[in-house]
């Protein structure tokens, strides 16, 4: 009877001991986990900061024409890979070719006008110099007229003196008087011819100087008119070249908006070219994580596209000049009575390794996980 009474009392005490051991084991496991977490925090977590708020970006180029014209050909499609220099779009070049022909004709005309002006100036200068011989001839005629006048004056004075004694008849005196007047008139005409020749030479010299001034100090290749015509020709040639739109760098075509036959104006966005070999990541870290972040630190990144098996290695290129909310279209107005503090995020630009991008290409906008080693 005594053995039967002891068995029920022993069973509850055994269960309590088992339960106690389980609690002790569970507590020990929790303590180990806490210790591991503490050790990791102290030994590893302080060495890096991480975020999953990161996205792939690129300095994409908007392909725009520099001249307006109808679209003749579109040689690429959406998602097409292109190399630098590949033709993307061809514009109708009919107007540009006509403008180039007109500009070339204007250049030839300007060069011919320069040569004509130069030749005219030299011809006028020669004519002005030739007027000097006219002056010399007029002066010679004046000397002859002066001599004739002097002789007629002497003859007139002699006959006038003799007429008072009756030694010279009235007819002779009259003839001498007429000869003197004729000689005087001839002298006046000769003197006027000298003055006219001098005036003609002066006028011709001024005209020659005015014409030569148009080409003075220049050559056919440096004349302002020729330079202006050549610049117009070069501009027309450049506009013709611009009717063929080429890729500025290697990349992928995105957002193609142009169609054949569409008339586009200068500056119209035709498509976007994304340089997939020059991508970067903008990682948005919380403001409390940025105390030890600076340019040059190594960054490990993974993409949702490839998973954790592909790790990209980059470097911090720099920190943005402001938070995302500061540059938002409608910035937050914190100076209100309903203000609630919100943890801000600052974009950190991460440069990627081009070799790794070539092995595992990314696309703009893809999500990334970024971890920055802040010990470097």
Secondary structure by P-SEA (a helix, b strand, c coil): caaaaaaaaaaaaaaaaaaaaaaaaaaaaaaaaaaaaaaaaacccccccccccbbbbcbbbbbbbcccccccccccccccccccccccccccaaaaaaaaaaaaaaaaaaaaaaaaaaaaaaaaaaaaaaaaaaaaaaaaaaaaaaaaaaaaaaaaaaaaaacccccccaaaaaaaaaaaaaaaaaaaaaaaaaaaaaaaaaaaaaaaaaaaaacccccccccaaaaaaaaaaaaaaaaaaacbbbbcccccccccccccccccccccccbbbbccccccccccccccccccccccbbbbbbbccccccbbbbbccccccccccccccccccccccccccccbbbbbbbbbbcaaaaaaccccccccbbbbbcccc
